[in-house]
Amino acid sequence: MNLISILYQANKLTKNNQRIVLGVAILLCSSIVFNFAKASNDISFGSNLGIYKDIVNEENADFFSQPKPFMRNRLIGELDLDNYFKTTNRNQEFKETSIKAKFFNNIHLNNKISLNSYFKIQDVKNLNRPWQATNHNGRDRFLKDVGLFAEELNIRYLYENKIKKINNNLIIGKFNLGFGTAWRWDRGISIHSLAETYKQTEKIGVANVLQLGNSRKTGQYNIGFSFFNNDQKILDNALFANKHSDAKEMAIPGDSRALKSYNFSTDINFDFKKNEKLSYHFSYLNLDVNRRNSRVNPSKIANQEGVVYSMNYQYPLDENIVLDGLLEYTKTNNYLGDSDRLRSYLSSNLLIKYGKSWNILLGNTRLKDRNYNFLGFNQNFSEISNGYQFQKNNYFDKLTIQVGYRYNRISYLNQRIEKQSSYGLILRYFKDF
């Protein structure tokens, strides 16, 4: 009797017997999972940014190069200490301690199919405004408002033509889009915070990524498209489904059913020599609006559209110093489905790696928000930080610490200005198993 038949027969049993059968099924699942071979050390784990970025960063589909089934897991834990010591509004001066954990799981079934998941534990209070400190009346916060949710749950199918050097990846399920790169969290402390507001996560639908060429020769070209809905419209009120707690009546862009939202992207990677790399990213996004529920004036309702252009260049000055620069511009029209609103972002940061373990980050992100009926604003978020990476040992695969200063300035079209200065420290723990 196989696992499926056991679960089918369980429906006909009493509650006590169902518990017994369920326990047997769990044991069978556990035995299947733990009998998987461990991934080879030669196989890189991935981007830590989701399935799309994993594929773009892969070279010749190395994840599927091992013929036997295996499973790989990565746990990333973060401890974040912040001190907002100087602000325009004294109520926003406070200290905060928060935690975040990311768990990545890939189950390699064969040379073509894998099951992928990405779970997160983090502070959910400021998810809609991650760049701003909420007014706490000067009260410190310690490990508050923590939530668990699933950011990705999907299946990936690979078709590989080794003669023509073509890889085609089909993704079905819940996934993050490849819209932008400046929101990547592994540079500095929080220079990614503003860009994270346009990061497209937790979409349910279908995506495809076609890979052509070789990054060491004429370049690797990744051409992707996806059709999707926001998760909360498919699994509303389900576990892990809605970390933003947005009501259906808000008609967030992307809520419409029938996979009416879509995204097209192109990533081009070049690997010139040791430690010198260049990549370009272009993407177009169209988020359909549920016009029946939208609170926007009917004459102003429009699909939210966005474009992003970015470049990432890594250049070694010598064996001990590597410059890693990132530049990205993003423009969003019809922000939140309102044709009177638009936003643009310009992110630039330079990561200087030196002495094999040290780094310095210098970065700034500018946001322009325009609303033709109300007050718009300009915002600049800057960071300078210094980091160190500890050598791998039996307790962790990687351990990093980053300490720095951040400055946030918001100008409401010269009517009033809000400023905020803070110190931050973040400790990141990586463990593969």
VOBA-218054 format. One line per field, with one value per residue (C-alpha): residue in one letter; y, z, x. Coordinates in nm, 3 decimals. Each point is the difference from the previous one (the first is absolute). Example, Ala and Ser with C-alpha at 12.3 -4.5 7.8 and 13.67 -1.06 7.14 Angstrom:
BEGIN
residu	c(a  s)
py	c(-0.450  0.344)
pz	c(0.780  -0.066)
px	c(1.230  0.137)
This chain:
BEGIN
residu	c(m  n  l  i  s  i  l  y  q  a  n  k  l  t  k  n  n  q  r  i  v  l  g  v  a  i  l  l  c  s  s  i  v  f  n  f  a  k  a  s  n  d  i  s  f  g  s  n  l  g  i  y  k  d  i  v  n  e  e  n  a  d  f  f  s  q  p  k  p  f  m  r  n  r  l  i  g  e  l  d  l  d  n  y  f  k  t  t  n  r  n  q  e  f  k  e  t  s  i  k  a  k  f  f  n  n  i  h  l  n  n  k  i  s  l  n  s  y  f  k  i  q  d  v  k  n  l  n  r  p  w  q  a  t  n  h  n  g  r  d  r  f  l  k  d  v  g  l  f  a  e  e  l  n  i  r  y  l  y  e  n  k  i  k  k  i  n  n  n  l  i  i  g  k  f  n  l  g  f  g  t  a  w  r  w  d  r  g  i  s  i  h  s  l  a  e  t  y  k  q  t  e  k  i  g  v  a  n  v  l  q  l  g  n  s  r  k  t  g  q  y  n  i  g  f  s  f  f  n  n  d  q  k  i  l  d  n  a  l  f  a  n  k  h  s  d  a  k  e  m  a  i  p  g  d  s  r  a  l  k  s  y  n  f  s  t  d  i  n  f  d  f  k  k  n  e  k  l  s  y  h  f  s  y  l  n  l  d  v  n  r  r  n  s  r  v  n  p  s  k  i  a  n  q  e  g  v  v  y  s  m  n  y  q  y  p  l  d  e  n  i  v  l  d  g  l  l  e  y  t  k  t  n  n  y  l  g  d  s  d  r  l  r  s  y  l  s  s  n  l  l  i  k  y  g  k  s  w  n  i  l  l  g  n  t  r  l  k  d  r  n  y  n  f  l  g  f  n  q  n  f  s  e  i  s  n  g  y  q  f  q  k  n  n  y  f  d  k  l  t  i  q  v  g  y  r  y  n  r  i  s  y  l  n  q  r  i  e  k  q  s  s  y  g  l  i  l  r  y  f  k  d  f)
py	c(0.000  0.333  0.337  0.127  -0.306  0.031  0.358  -0.097  -0.280  0.232  0.184  -0.315  -0.054  0.130  0.299  -0.216  -0.224  0.306  0.128  -0.334  -0.003  0.363  -0.083  -0.285  0.232  0.259  -0.266  -0.113  0.358  0.049  -0.317  0.115  0.344  -0.113  -0.274  0.264  0.037  0.315  0.254  0.005  0.273  0.100  0.113  0.359  0.051  0.288  0.372  0.003  0.226  -0.245  -0.247  0.255  0.144  -0.353  -0.087  0.323  -0.052  -0.365  -0.101  -0.282  -0.119  -0.130  -0.073  -0.289  -0.130  -0.267  -0.297  -0.146  0.155  0.226  0.276  0.320  0.239  0.335  0.186  0.370  0.173  0.375  0.204  0.372  0.272  0.356  0.328  0.290  0.266  0.323  0.081  0.300  -0.157  -0.095  -0.274  -0.190  -0.018  -0.352  -0.321  -0.317  -0.362  -0.229  -0.343  -0.152  -0.354  -0.133  -0.369  -0.127  -0.356  -0.164  -0.362  -0.129  -0.285  -0.075  0.176  0.209  0.063  0.169  0.114  0.336  0.188  0.320  0.077  0.313  0.113  0.375  0.316  0.053  0.336  0.220  -0.218  0.264  0.272  -0.176  0.319  0.195  -0.038  -0.013  0.249  -0.186  0.307  -0.053  -0.353  -0.263  -0.321  -0.348  -0.297  0.119  -0.067  -0.305  -0.208  -0.315  -0.027  -0.183  0.220  -0.277  -0.346  -0.123  -0.276  0.052  -0.197  0.024  -0.081  -0.003  -0.020  -0.044  0.003  0.338  0.116  0.096  -0.039  0.063  0.023  -0.024  0.106  -0.065  0.103  0.285  0.200  0.337  0.195  0.106  0.368  0.202  -0.089  0.293  -0.159  -0.282  -0.017  -0.127  0.339  0.213  0.035  0.156  0.185  -0.228  0.124  0.257  -0.227  -0.275  0.196  -0.094  -0.358  -0.234  -0.297  -0.276  -0.034  -0.308  -0.098  -0.127  0.127  -0.099  0.083  -0.077  -0.008  0.045  0.030  -0.013  0.276  -0.073  0.041  0.219  0.039  -0.190  0.128  -0.071  0.086  -0.034  0.057  -0.075  0.022  0.014  0.125  0.125  -0.291  0.146  -0.034  -0.373  -0.105  0.278  -0.052  -0.311  -0.064  0.204  0.167  0.367  0.158  0.354  -0.051  0.192  -0.034  -0.104  0.334  0.178  -0.153  -0.010  -0.011  -0.364  -0.120  -0.076  -0.365  -0.204  0.083  0.343  0.152  -0.067  0.070  -0.016  0.015  -0.045  -0.066  -0.001  -0.133  0.025  -0.170  0.152  -0.144  -0.080  0.236  0.226  -0.027  0.215  -0.042  0.195  -0.029  0.134  -0.066  0.114  -0.058  0.034  -0.052  -0.031  0.183  -0.142  0.288  -0.126  0.038  0.289  0.311  0.214  0.236  -0.215  0.255  -0.028  -0.379  -0.149  -0.300  0.064  -0.011  -0.006  -0.016  -0.062  0.030  -0.108  -0.077  -0.185  0.010  -0.175  0.092  -0.120  0.270  -0.270  -0.331  0.163  0.280  -0.047  0.276  -0.106  0.275  -0.010  0.261  -0.032  0.226  -0.090  0.187  -0.092  0.158  -0.015  -0.082  -0.203  0.005  0.380  0.179  0.318  -0.167  -0.096  -0.094  -0.021  -0.144  0.039  -0.237  0.007  -0.169  -0.110  -0.300  0.001  -0.344  -0.008  -0.237  -0.298  0.044  0.374  0.231  0.362  0.103  0.350  0.043  0.229  -0.052  0.283  -0.026  0.251  -0.032  0.211  0.031  0.258  0.045  -0.009  0.081  -0.197  -0.050  -0.069  -0.242  -0.081  -0.292  -0.028  -0.254  -0.046  -0.323  -0.234  -0.379  -0.314  -0.365  -0.274  -0.314  -0.314  -0.254  -0.286  0.237  0.212  0.019  0.377  0.262  0.371  0.318  0.348  0.326  0.343  0.336  0.084  0.329  0.037  0.330  0.062  0.331  0.061  0.225  0.260  0.044  -0.199  -0.221  -0.307  -0.134  -0.314  -0.121  -0.348  -0.251  -0.362  -0.338  -0.320  -0.351  -0.262  -0.373  -0.251  -0.377  -0.256  -0.352)
pz	c(0.000  -0.101  0.172  -0.215  0.067  0.374  0.000  -0.207  0.235  0.300  -0.092  0.077  0.350  0.344  0.147  0.215  -0.292  -0.219  0.244  -0.023  -0.379  -0.014  0.223  -0.231  -0.301  0.170  0.078  -0.363  -0.119  0.247  -0.117  -0.361  0.080  0.218  -0.242  -0.259  -0.070  0.124  -0.268  -0.123  0.139  -0.359  -0.047  0.109  0.216  -0.188  0.022  0.333  -0.183  -0.145  -0.284  -0.285  0.120  0.066  -0.366  -0.131  0.213  -0.099  -0.250  -0.233  0.236  0.256  0.246  -0.223  -0.074  0.271  -0.131  0.331  0.210  0.278  0.228  0.105  0.277  0.109  0.319  0.027  0.332  0.058  0.318  -0.059  0.256  -0.086  0.185  -0.141  0.199  -0.183  -0.174  -0.087  0.201  0.347  0.019  -0.262  0.211  0.137  -0.004  -0.167  0.003  -0.264  -0.147  -0.341  -0.126  -0.355  -0.081  -0.354  -0.106  -0.339  -0.066  -0.314  -0.128  -0.322  -0.277  -0.091  0.298  0.335  0.282  0.152  0.309  0.178  0.351  0.205  0.358  0.050  0.151  -0.183  0.150  -0.256  -0.311  -0.197  0.103  0.065  -0.037  0.274  0.375  0.124  0.268  0.329  0.228  0.082  0.130  -0.081  -0.175  0.061  -0.218  -0.058  -0.278  -0.141  -0.266  -0.203  -0.366  -0.320  -0.271  -0.258  -0.058  -0.354  -0.237  -0.265  -0.323  -0.208  -0.368  -0.098  -0.350  0.058  -0.371  -0.064  0.356  0.073  0.335  0.048  0.354  0.074  0.348  0.134  0.342  0.234  -0.083  0.006  -0.322  -0.144  0.002  0.109  0.193  0.236  0.265  0.059  0.375  -0.001  -0.057  0.309  0.278  -0.148  -0.318  -0.174  0.209  -0.242  -0.302  0.192  -0.038  -0.370  0.045  -0.136  0.233  0.067  -0.344  -0.104  -0.365  -0.266  -0.105  -0.263  -0.033  -0.321  0.029  -0.300  -0.042  0.237  0.239  -0.063  -0.377  -0.161  0.313  0.162  -0.093  0.229  -0.151  0.240  0.011  0.254  0.038  0.353  0.272  0.347  0.244  0.229  -0.266  -0.041  0.359  0.185  0.378  -0.039  0.199  -0.120  -0.272  0.089  0.204  -0.096  0.132  -0.295  -0.031  -0.333  -0.011  -0.037  -0.349  0.011  -0.355  -0.096  0.189  -0.313  -0.071  -0.314  -0.013  -0.151  0.135  -0.181  0.002  -0.268  0.082  -0.150  0.192  -0.175  0.184  -0.095  0.181  -0.140  0.234  0.365  0.212  -0.294  -0.086  -0.169  -0.006  -0.141  0.101  -0.186  0.100  -0.073  0.243  -0.046  0.306  -0.073  0.230  0.122  -0.114  0.183  0.342  -0.058  0.213  -0.272  -0.200  -0.290  -0.254  0.146  0.031  -0.207  0.014  0.192  -0.241  0.083  -0.175  0.149  -0.139  0.201  -0.032  0.238  -0.066  0.206  -0.068  0.184  0.061  0.121  0.185  0.322  -0.116  -0.206  -0.095  -0.035  -0.129  -0.046  -0.184  -0.052  -0.124  0.043  -0.109  0.098  -0.175  0.137  0.346  0.200  -0.306  0.001  -0.324  0.201  0.182  -0.107  0.168  -0.106  0.179  -0.057  0.199  -0.002  0.233  -0.001  0.195  0.054  0.096  0.145  0.190  -0.103  0.304  0.030  -0.191  -0.005  -0.147  -0.124  -0.131  -0.066  -0.123  -0.121  -0.023  -0.177  0.069  -0.198  0.054  -0.214  0.251  0.325  0.145  -0.146  0.153  -0.067  0.215  0.029  0.201  0.046  0.170  0.077  0.171  0.065  0.008  0.076  -0.100  0.234  -0.141  -0.040  0.283  0.144  0.141  -0.307  -0.370  0.015  0.272  -0.080  0.202  -0.138  0.199  -0.134  -0.010  -0.191  -0.088  -0.124  -0.133  -0.124  -0.161  -0.058  -0.302  0.214  0.237  0.280  0.046  0.219  0.088  0.177  0.098  0.132  0.076  -0.093  0.056  -0.171  0.060  -0.268  0.054  -0.290  0.036  -0.280  0.069)
px	c(0.000  0.153  -0.025  -0.288  -0.216  0.070  -0.125  -0.305  -0.098  0.044  -0.319  -0.204  0.141  -0.093  0.183  0.231  0.087  0.047  0.262  0.183  -0.011  0.110  0.294  0.100  -0.028  0.222  0.259  -0.005  0.045  0.285  0.173  -0.028  0.140  0.288  0.103  0.082  0.368  0.167  0.085  0.357  0.223  0.073  -0.360  -0.057  -0.305  -0.154  -0.061  -0.190  -0.247  -0.253  -0.039  0.023  0.331  0.126  -0.053  0.153  0.312  0.043  0.263  -0.109  -0.273  0.252  -0.282  -0.111  0.350  -0.025  -0.206  -0.118  -0.279  0.121  -0.117  0.175  -0.097  0.129  -0.086  0.083  -0.055  0.025  0.026  -0.056  0.078  -0.109  0.036  -0.204  0.179  -0.082  -0.329  -0.214  -0.282  0.125  -0.265  0.198  0.316  0.025  0.202  -0.117  0.113  -0.146  0.063  -0.049  0.045  -0.004  -0.031  0.063  -0.076  0.058  -0.095  0.168  -0.221  0.188  0.192  -0.302  -0.228  0.050  -0.230  0.094  -0.111  0.102  -0.131  0.062  -0.037  0.025  -0.142  -0.330  -0.097  0.176  -0.019  -0.187  0.248  0.331  0.206  -0.180  -0.003  -0.357  -0.102  0.051  -0.015  0.365  -0.052  0.261  -0.102  0.142  -0.098  -0.357  -0.253  0.177  -0.176  0.062  -0.097  0.090  0.144  0.047  -0.151  0.050  0.105  0.267  0.038  0.319  0.035  0.368  0.147  0.373  0.084  -0.160  0.079  -0.358  -0.175  -0.369  -0.142  -0.371  -0.120  -0.349  -0.128  0.086  0.312  0.175  0.038  0.332  -0.098  0.302  0.314  0.070  -0.226  0.249  0.058  0.360  0.166  0.054  -0.257  -0.313  0.099  -0.251  -0.296  -0.142  0.042  -0.178  -0.325  -0.013  0.121  -0.267  -0.049  -0.252  -0.156  -0.194  0.013  0.236  0.344  0.254  0.371  0.190  0.380  0.229  0.375  0.294  0.106  0.370  -0.031  -0.265  -0.212  -0.284  -0.346  -0.295  -0.338  -0.290  -0.374  -0.271  -0.377  -0.136  -0.235  0.081  -0.004  -0.265  -0.269  0.065  0.066  -0.180  -0.001  0.217  0.316  0.301  -0.208  -0.035  0.277  -0.103  -0.356  -0.144  -0.377  -0.151  -0.182  0.335  0.039  0.379  0.146  0.044  -0.309  -0.204  -0.064  0.071  0.374  -0.062  0.322  0.326  0.373  0.270  0.371  0.345  0.322  0.338  0.306  0.368  0.288  0.321  0.259  0.054  -0.213  -0.092  -0.368  -0.262  -0.377  -0.293  -0.364  -0.307  -0.358  -0.356  -0.288  -0.377  -0.221  -0.370  -0.242  -0.330  -0.219  -0.309  0.164  0.237  -0.044  0.157  -0.222  -0.132  0.123  0.353  0.032  0.284  0.229  0.321  0.295  0.369  0.335  0.343  0.352  0.302  0.369  0.230  0.375  0.266  0.363  0.314  0.261  0.240  -0.013  -0.118  -0.232  -0.316  -0.246  -0.365  -0.230  -0.378  -0.209  -0.376  -0.280  -0.367  -0.312  -0.356  -0.298  -0.357  0.132  -0.257  -0.226  -0.042  0.090  0.072  0.289  0.350  0.326  0.362  0.302  0.372  0.221  0.378  0.244  0.361  0.125  0.377  0.131  0.349  0.224  -0.219  -0.227  -0.073  -0.233  -0.115  -0.335  -0.083  -0.352  -0.293  -0.357  -0.222  -0.378  -0.224  -0.373  -0.245  -0.375  -0.177  -0.283  0.196  0.339  0.291  0.342  0.368  0.193  0.370  0.134  0.378  0.223  0.367  0.095  0.290  -0.023  0.198  -0.051  0.122  0.156  -0.207  0.010  -0.205  -0.265  -0.076  0.074  0.016  -0.033  0.002  -0.030  -0.072  0.007  -0.080  -0.176  -0.320  -0.165  -0.357  -0.141  -0.356  -0.096  -0.371  0.055  0.177  -0.296  0.159  0.303  0.042  0.344  0.110  0.347  0.072  0.270  -0.047  0.160  -0.103  0.133  -0.072  0.042  0.008  -0.025  -0.039  -0.120)
